Amino acid sequence: MLTAVLAWFSSTIGKTVAKWSVIVATAAAIYWRIYESGRSAEKASEAQRDAETIQKRKTIDEAVDRMPDADVRDQLARWVRHDG
């Protein structure tokens, strides 16, 4: 069985199939590396945006905590619709 496989790989067709198999495997490996690199870069970018959002929310919360209650009500009243 092994002899038959080695004989087939030493034939012209076997060499061609082996060569193209190596080329396809190399191309797939390169594509996978590029795909994973882009995916990890996007995850890092998303984590950075999340950290910035958390910091901004913390800053706003601290500013609101320092405001007097009347000023907070006045600010919130600007965002409420007075329909009736």
DSSP file (Angstrom, degrees, kcal/mol; ACC not computed):
  #  RESIDUE AA STRUCTURE BP1 BP2  ACC     N-H-->O    O-->H-N    N-H-->O    O-->H-N    TCO  KAPPA ALPHA  PHI   PSI    X-CA   Y-CA   Z-CA
    1    1 A M     >        0   0    0      0, 0.0     4,-2.0     0, 0.0     5,-0.2   0.000 360.0 360.0 360.0 -50.1    0.0    0.0    0.0
    2    2 A L  H  >  +     0   0    0      1,-0.2     4,-2.6     2,-0.2     5,-0.2   0.873 360.0  54.6 -64.1 -36.2    2.7    2.5    1.0
    3    3 A T  H  > S+     0   0    0      1,-0.2     4,-2.5     2,-0.2    -1,-0.2   0.895 106.9  50.7 -63.8 -39.8    4.7    1.4   -2.1
    4    4 A A  H  > S+     0   0    0      2,-0.2     4,-2.3     1,-0.2    -2,-0.2   0.897 110.7  48.7 -65.7 -40.3    1.7    2.2   -4.3
    5    5 A V  H  X S+     0   0    0     -4,-2.0     4,-2.4     2,-0.2    -2,-0.2   0.926 113.1  47.0 -65.8 -44.3    1.3    5.7   -2.8
    6    6 A L  H  X S+     0   0    0     -4,-2.6     4,-1.3     1,-0.2    -2,-0.2   0.884 112.1  50.8 -64.8 -37.7    5.0    6.4   -3.2
    7    7 A A  H  X S+     0   0    0     -4,-2.5     4,-0.6     2,-0.2    -1,-0.2   0.902 110.4  49.4 -65.0 -40.4    5.0    5.2   -6.8
    8    8 A W  H >< S+     0   0    0     -4,-2.3     3,-1.0     1,-0.2     6,-0.6   0.915 110.2  50.2 -65.6 -41.9    2.0    7.4   -7.5
    9    9 A F  H 3< S+     0   0    0     -4,-2.4    -1,-0.2     1,-0.2    -2,-0.2   0.739 108.0  54.4 -68.4 -21.8    3.7   10.5   -5.9
   10   10 A S  H 3< S+     0   0    0     -4,-1.3    -1,-0.2    -5,-0.2    -2,-0.2   0.582  93.2  90.8 -87.5  -9.0    6.8    9.8   -8.1
   11   11 A S  S <X S-     0   0    0     -3,-1.0     4,-2.4    -4,-0.6     5,-0.2  -0.308  93.7-106.1 -77.1 169.8    4.7    9.8  -11.3
   12   12 A T  H  > S+     0   0    0      2,-0.2     4,-2.0     1,-0.2     5,-0.2   0.911 121.2  46.2 -63.9 -44.2    4.2   12.9  -13.3
   13   13 A I  H  > S+     0   0    0      2,-0.2     4,-2.7     1,-0.2     5,-0.2   0.911 112.4  51.1 -66.2 -42.1    0.6   13.3  -12.2
   14   14 A G  H  > S+     0   0    0     -6,-0.6     4,-2.6     1,-0.2    -2,-0.2   0.897 109.9  49.3 -62.6 -41.5    1.5   12.6   -8.5
   15   15 A K  H  X S+     0   0    0     -4,-2.4     4,-2.6    -7,-0.2    -1,-0.2   0.899 112.1  48.8 -64.7 -40.0    4.2   15.3   -8.6
   16   16 A T  H  X S+     0   0    0     -4,-2.0     4,-2.5     2,-0.2     5,-0.2   0.930 113.0  46.6 -65.8 -44.7    1.8   17.8  -10.1
   17   17 A V  H  X S+     0   0    0     -4,-2.7     4,-2.2     2,-0.2    -2,-0.2   0.915 113.7  48.9 -63.1 -42.9   -0.9   17.0   -7.5
   18   18 A A  H  X S+     0   0    0     -4,-2.6     4,-2.1    -5,-0.2    -2,-0.2   0.916 111.3  50.0 -63.1 -43.1    1.7   17.2   -4.7
   19   19 A K  H  X S+     0   0    0     -4,-2.6     4,-2.1     1,-0.2    -2,-0.2   0.934 113.7  44.2 -61.5 -47.4    3.0   20.5   -6.0
   20   20 A W  H  X S+     0   0    0     -4,-2.5     4,-2.7     1,-0.2    -1,-0.2   0.831 110.1  56.4 -69.6 -31.3   -0.4   22.1   -6.3
   21   21 A S  H  X S+     0   0    0     -4,-2.2     4,-2.4    -5,-0.2    -1,-0.2   0.912 108.5  47.1 -64.2 -41.6   -1.4   20.7   -2.9
   22   22 A V  H  X S+     0   0    0     -4,-2.1     4,-2.4     2,-0.2    -2,-0.2   0.905 112.7  49.7 -65.2 -41.5    1.6   22.5   -1.3
   23   23 A I  H  X S+     0   0    0     -4,-2.1     4,-2.4     2,-0.2    -2,-0.2   0.926 113.1  45.8 -64.1 -44.7    0.7   25.7   -3.2
   24   24 A V  H  X S+     0   0    0     -4,-2.7     4,-2.5     2,-0.2    -2,-0.2   0.906 113.1  49.8 -65.8 -41.4   -2.9   25.6   -2.0
   25   25 A A  H  X S+     0   0    0     -4,-2.4     4,-2.2    -5,-0.2    -1,-0.2   0.898 111.6  48.7 -64.7 -39.9   -2.0   24.7    1.5
   26   26 A T  H  X S+     0   0    0     -4,-2.4     4,-2.4     2,-0.2    -2,-0.2   0.920 111.9  48.6 -65.5 -43.4    0.5   27.6    1.6
   27   27 A A  H  X S+     0   0    0     -4,-2.4     4,-2.6     1,-0.2    -2,-0.2   0.902 111.5  50.2 -63.4 -40.3   -2.1   30.1    0.2
   28   28 A A  H  X S+     0   0    0     -4,-2.5     4,-2.5     2,-0.2    -1,-0.2   0.895 110.5  49.8 -65.1 -39.4   -4.6   28.9    2.8
   29   29 A A  H  X S+     0   0    0     -4,-2.2     4,-2.1     2,-0.2    -2,-0.2   0.906 112.0  47.6 -65.7 -41.1   -2.1   29.3    5.6
   30   30 A I  H  X S+     0   0    0     -4,-2.4     4,-2.2     2,-0.2    -2,-0.2   0.927 112.5  49.1 -65.4 -44.6   -1.3   32.9    4.4
   31   31 A Y  H  X S+     0   0    0     -4,-2.6     4,-2.6     1,-0.2    -2,-0.2   0.918 110.5  51.2 -60.2 -43.3   -5.0   33.7    4.1
   32   32 A W  H  X S+     0   0    0     -4,-2.5     4,-2.7     1,-0.2     5,-0.2   0.888 108.8  50.8 -62.9 -40.1   -5.7   32.4    7.6
   33   33 A R  H  X S+     0   0    0     -4,-2.1     4,-2.2     2,-0.2    -1,-0.2   0.918 112.4  46.5 -63.9 -42.7   -2.8   34.5    9.1
   34   34 A I  H  X S+     0   0    0     -4,-2.2     4,-2.3     2,-0.2    -2,-0.2   0.918 113.1  49.8 -64.9 -42.8   -4.2   37.6    7.4
   35   35 A Y  H  X S+     0   0    0     -4,-2.6     4,-2.2     1,-0.2    -2,-0.2   0.931 113.3  44.9 -61.5 -48.1   -7.7   36.8    8.6
   36   36 A E  H  X S+     0   0    0     -4,-2.7     4,-2.5     2,-0.2    -1,-0.2   0.859 111.3  54.0 -66.4 -35.4   -6.7   36.2   12.2
   37   37 A S  H  X S+     0   0    0     -4,-2.2     4,-2.1    -5,-0.2    -1,-0.2   0.931 111.0  45.1 -64.4 -44.9   -4.5   39.3   12.2
   38   38 A G  H  X S+     0   0    0     -4,-2.3     4,-2.1     2,-0.2    -2,-0.2   0.883 112.7  52.1 -64.6 -38.7   -7.4   41.5   11.0
   39   39 A R  H  X S+     0   0    0     -4,-2.2     4,-2.0     2,-0.2    -2,-0.2   0.915 111.2  45.4 -65.3 -43.3   -9.7   39.8   13.5
   40   40 A S  H  X S+     0   0    0     -4,-2.5     4,-2.2     2,-0.2    -1,-0.2   0.861 111.1  53.9 -70.3 -33.2   -7.4   40.5   16.5
   41   41 A A  H  X S+     0   0    0     -4,-2.1     4,-2.2    -5,-0.2    -2,-0.2   0.899 109.2  48.6 -65.1 -39.5   -6.8   44.0   15.3
   42   42 A E  H  X S+     0   0    0     -4,-2.1     4,-2.5     2,-0.2    -2,-0.2   0.888 109.8  51.8 -67.7 -38.3  -10.6   44.6   15.3
   43   43 A K  H  X S+     0   0    0     -4,-2.0     4,-2.3     2,-0.2    -2,-0.2   0.908 110.7  48.3 -63.5 -40.7  -10.9   43.1   18.8
   44   44 A A  H  X S+     0   0    0     -4,-2.2     4,-2.1     2,-0.2    -2,-0.2   0.903 111.7  49.8 -65.4 -40.7   -8.2   45.4   20.0
   45   45 A S  H  X S+     0   0    0     -4,-2.2     4,-2.3     2,-0.2    -2,-0.2   0.904 111.0  49.5 -63.8 -41.3   -9.9   48.4   18.4
   46   46 A E  H  X S+     0   0    0     -4,-2.5     4,-2.4     1,-0.2    -2,-0.2   0.895 109.8  50.8 -65.0 -40.3  -13.2   47.5   20.0
   47   47 A A  H  X S+     0   0    0     -4,-2.3     4,-2.3     2,-0.2    -1,-0.2   0.884 109.7  51.2 -64.2 -38.1  -11.6   47.1   23.4
   48   48 A Q  H  X S+     0   0    0     -4,-2.1     4,-2.2     2,-0.2    -2,-0.2   0.922 110.6  48.0 -64.6 -44.4  -10.0   50.6   23.0
   49   49 A R  H  X S+     0   0    0     -4,-2.3     4,-2.4     1,-0.2    -2,-0.2   0.902 111.3  51.1 -63.0 -40.6  -13.4   52.1   22.1
   50   50 A D  H  X S+     0   0    0     -4,-2.4     4,-2.4     2,-0.2    -1,-0.2   0.909 109.7  49.7 -62.8 -41.9  -15.0   50.4   25.0
   51   51 A A  H  X S+     0   0    0     -4,-2.3     4,-2.2     1,-0.2    -2,-0.2   0.898 111.4  48.8 -64.2 -40.5  -12.4   51.7   27.4
   52   52 A E  H  X S+     0   0    0     -4,-2.2     4,-2.4     2,-0.2    -1,-0.2   0.904 111.5  49.9 -65.9 -40.3  -12.8   55.3   26.0
   53   53 A T  H  X S+     0   0    0     -4,-2.4     4,-2.6     2,-0.2    -2,-0.2   0.908 110.4  49.5 -64.7 -42.5  -16.6   55.0   26.4
   54   54 A I  H  X S+     0   0    0     -4,-2.4     4,-2.3     2,-0.2    -1,-0.2   0.907 111.7  48.9 -63.2 -41.8  -16.3   53.8   30.0
   55   55 A Q  H  X S+     0   0    0     -4,-2.2     4,-2.2     2,-0.2    -2,-0.2   0.908 111.8  48.8 -64.8 -42.1  -13.9   56.6   30.8
   56   56 A K  H  X S+     0   0    0     -4,-2.4     4,-2.4     2,-0.2    -2,-0.2   0.920 111.7  49.1 -64.1 -43.6  -16.3   59.2   29.2
   57   57 A R  H  X S+     0   0    0     -4,-2.6     4,-2.7     1,-0.2    -2,-0.2   0.893 110.7  50.9 -62.5 -39.9  -19.2   57.8   31.2
   58   58 A K  H  X S+     0   0    0     -4,-2.3     4,-2.3     2,-0.2    -1,-0.2   0.908 110.0  49.7 -64.0 -42.1  -17.3   57.9   34.4
   59   59 A T  H  X S+     0   0    0     -4,-2.2     4,-2.1     2,-0.2    -2,-0.2   0.916 112.8  46.7 -63.2 -43.6  -16.3   61.5   33.8
   60   60 A I  H  X S+     0   0    0     -4,-2.4     4,-2.5     2,-0.2     5,-0.2   0.919 111.4  51.4 -65.4 -43.3  -19.9   62.5   33.1
   61   61 A D  H  X S+     0   0    0     -4,-2.7     4,-2.4     1,-0.2    -2,-0.2   0.904 110.4  49.0 -60.5 -41.2  -21.2   60.6   36.2
   62   62 A E  H  X S+     0   0    0     -4,-2.3     4,-1.4     2,-0.2    -1,-0.2   0.895 110.8  50.2 -65.7 -39.0  -18.6   62.4   38.3
   63   63 A A  H  X S+     0   0    0     -4,-2.1     4,-0.7     1,-0.2    -2,-0.2   0.907 112.1  47.4 -65.5 -40.9  -19.7   65.8   36.9
   64   64 A V  H >< S+     0   0    0     -4,-2.5     3,-0.8     1,-0.2    -2,-0.2   0.894 108.0  55.9 -67.4 -39.2  -23.3   65.0   37.5
   65   65 A D  H 3< S+     0   0    0     -4,-2.4    -1,-0.2     1,-0.2    -2,-0.2   0.822 107.3  50.2 -62.1 -30.4  -22.6   63.9   41.1
   66   66 A R  H 3< S+     0   0    0     -4,-1.4    -1,-0.2    -5,-0.1    -2,-0.2   0.656  93.5  94.3 -82.4 -15.5  -20.9   67.2   41.8
   67   67 A M  S << S-     0   0    0     -3,-0.8     2,-0.0    -4,-0.7    -3,-0.0  -0.474  83.9-108.4 -77.3 146.8  -23.9   69.2   40.5
   68   68 A P     >  -     0   0    0      0, 0.0     4,-1.9     0, 0.0     3,-0.2  -0.356  31.2-111.3 -66.6 156.0  -26.6   70.5   42.9
   69   69 A D  H  > S+     0   0    0      1,-0.2     4,-2.4     2,-0.2     5,-0.2   0.867 116.1  55.2 -59.7 -38.5  -29.9   68.7   42.6
   70   70 A A  H  > S+     0   0    0      1,-0.2     4,-2.2     2,-0.2    -1,-0.2   0.897 107.7  49.2 -64.0 -39.8  -31.7   71.8   41.2
   71   71 A D  H  > S+     0   0    0     -3,-0.2     4,-2.4     2,-0.2    -1,-0.2   0.880 109.5  52.2 -67.4 -36.9  -29.2   72.0   38.3
   72   72 A V  H  X S+     0   0    0     -4,-1.9     4,-2.6     2,-0.2    -2,-0.2   0.929 110.0  48.8 -63.7 -44.5  -29.5   68.3   37.5
   73   73 A R  H  X S+     0   0    0     -4,-2.4     4,-2.2     1,-0.2    -2,-0.2   0.906 111.0  50.6 -61.4 -41.4  -33.3   68.8   37.3
   74   74 A D  H  X S+     0   0    0     -4,-2.2     4,-0.9     2,-0.2    -2,-0.2   0.915 111.7  47.3 -63.0 -42.6  -32.9   71.8   35.1
   75   75 A Q  H >< S+     0   0    0     -4,-2.4     3,-0.6     1,-0.2     4,-0.5   0.915 113.7  47.3 -64.4 -43.0  -30.6   69.9   32.7
   76   76 A L  H >< S+     0   0    0     -4,-2.6     3,-1.3     1,-0.2     4,-0.5   0.833 102.5  63.9 -69.0 -30.9  -32.9   66.9   32.6
   77   77 A A  H >< S+     0   0    0     -4,-2.2     3,-0.7     1,-0.3    -1,-0.2   0.793  94.2  62.0 -63.9 -26.9  -35.9   69.1   32.0
   78   78 A R  T << S+     0   0    0     -4,-0.9    -1,-0.3    -3,-0.6    -2,-0.2   0.760 104.8  48.0 -68.0 -23.5  -34.3   70.1   28.7
   79   79 A W  T <  S+     0   0    0     -3,-1.3     2,-0.4    -4,-0.5    -1,-0.2   0.472  95.0  88.3 -96.7  -4.3  -34.5   66.5   27.5
   80   80 A V  S <  S-     0   0    0     -3,-0.7     2,-0.3    -4,-0.5     0, 0.0  -0.817  75.4-129.8-101.0 135.0  -38.1   65.9   28.5
   81   81 A R        -     0   0    0     -2,-0.4     2,-0.8     1,-0.1     3,-0.2  -0.656  11.0-152.6 -82.6 134.8  -40.9   66.7   26.0
   82   82 A H        +     0   0    0     -2,-0.3    -1,-0.1     1,-0.2    -2,-0.0  -0.775  31.0 156.4-108.9  84.3  -43.7   68.8   27.4
   83   83 A D              0   0    0     -2,-0.8    -1,-0.2     1,-0.1    -2,-0.0   0.760 360.0 360.0 -83.1 -25.9  -46.7   67.8   25.3
   84   84 A G              0   0    0     -3,-0.2    -1,-0.1     0, 0.0    -2,-0.1   0.520 360.0 360.0-141.2 360.0  -49.5   68.6   27.5
